[in-house]
Amino acid sequence: MVGAAALAARAALRCGAGLVTLGVPEGQQAAAAGFAPEVLTSALPQTRQGIISGAAATLLRRLHSKRRYSVLALGPGISTGARAAVLSILEALRIPTVLDADALNILALEPRRTLRRLLARDGAPGILTPHPGEMARLCATSPRAVQAGRVAAAVGLARELGIVCALKGHATVVTDGKRVAINPTGNPGLAKGGSGDVLTGIIAALGGQRLASGKGRDGGFEAAALGVFLHGLSADIAVREKTQFSLLASDVIEALPAAFQRLG
């Protein structure tokens, strides 16, 4: 499962992150280094099952005091068995955070008051990037109900929890509860496994760059909206050579420079 985290880390580097540290269970550190040689790795305490343990939060807090991380991405490859790690890390690092995958499934089981407290970040809101199934768990409803009212579901969750929500799927919805952006880019090739991990890394890198300025603007909405757009645009560029049938998440990462050139 370290491959998911490595995809997120590589995508972050392609989107301007100057230094990326990939935290993985200590038994997977060597594999993580092989996936992404440009990325720093941190061996985190693990359980007997090889899952990151709650003790990882203490180590990450100590590392943060030295390295001053600007953003946290949590979820890709982490496993639903890492509940103690997810909750304790969110408590320990009160920095802008992007949450995806099993981090969302873990949070969906927590009381609402706990979620509001954990997702209150210093300097920016938490950014959640659920697909319809994960969104349904967070909203205690069904994927069909989510799909029947995508904008309303995303706006409602963003307002309730004080977060930015990027509800993935065709015409991804990005909202902070006030503003709404509907993404026009992307294609069915993004349904492949790993694509969501790439999006997590893209948004995390952009979030760390504080894209917005001015009173009351923290950049979370802008990072999510631009990240979703770039993710889809990169897939649209890559699909011309790879086809929707053969498109891989790593192809999307490699097409990011061309996507940035289009924006230029």
Secondary structure, 3 states (H helix, E strand, C coil): CHHHHHHHHHHHHHCCCCCCEEEEEHHHHHHHHHHCCCCEEEEECECCCCCECCCHHHHHHHHHHHHCCCCEEECCCCCHHHHHHHHHHHHHCCCCEEECCHHHHHHCCCCHHHHHHHCCCCCCCCEECCCHHHHHHHHCCCHHHHHHCHHHHHHHHHHHHCCEEEECCCCCEEECCCCEEECCCCCHHHHCCCHHHHHHHHHHHHHCCCCCCCCCCCCHHHHHHHHHHHHHHHHHHHHHHHHHHHCCHHHHHHCHHHHHHHHC
